[in-house]
Amino acid sequence: MDTDLWTYNESLDRPKSLDGFGVVALDGDIGKIDEATYEVGGSYIVVDTGPWIFGRKVVIPAKAIARLDIPGEKVYLRLKQDQVKDAPELDSSADPADRRADIDAYYGPLF
């Protein structure tokens, strides 16, 4: 398991909560943060893609965050829209931590 994938970049100034922030991929908007976690070595965001890809929710590890615009309430990712679209979908019946192996396998080669 790659804990670095699940760790926020130390240079990011984080507010107490990223919930509700807009999410922007390298090539455009992709949705809003539904949930963000801040566990050491286990941080991620859940992005609700809304109508963009039919309301899928995807788990994105903290390392994918390139920068934050706190006043503008935007999170900018190191990913393209297609990479988010093809990401493992959040299974509402399972804890994202239980799917870490799948998520690691998908995102690991991207970073």
JOMOHU-V937717 format. One record per backbone hydrogen bond with DSSP energy under -0.5 kcal/mol. CO is the residue of the C=O (numbers start at 1). NH is the residue of the N-H. Records with the same first field share a line. If there is no record, write none. Layout:
# JOMOHU-V937717
CO = NH + NH
This chain:
# JOMOHU-V937717
1 = 3
2 = 5 + 6
3 = 6
4 = 7
5 = 63
6 = 43
9 = 12
12 = 14
18 = 21
21 = 33
22 = 75
23 = 30 + 31
24 = 77
25 = 28
28 = 25
31 = 23
32 = 48
33 = 20
35 = 46
39 = 42
43 = 62
44 = 37
45 = 47 + 60
46 = 34 + 35 + 48
47 = 49 + 58
48 = 32
49 = 52
50 = 53 + 55
51 = 54
53 = 56
56 = 49
57 = 90
58 = 47
60 = 45
61 = 64
62 = 65
64 = 66 + 78
67 = 76
68 = 70
69 = 73 + 74
70 = 73
73 = 22
74 = 69
75 = 24
76 = 66 + 67
79 = 26
80 = 84
81 = 85
82 = 86
84 = 87
88 = 59
90 = 92
91 = 94
95 = 98 + 99
96 = 99
97 = 100
99 = 103
100 = 104
101 = 105
102 = 106
103 = 107
104 = 108
105 = 109
107 = 110 + 111
108 = 111
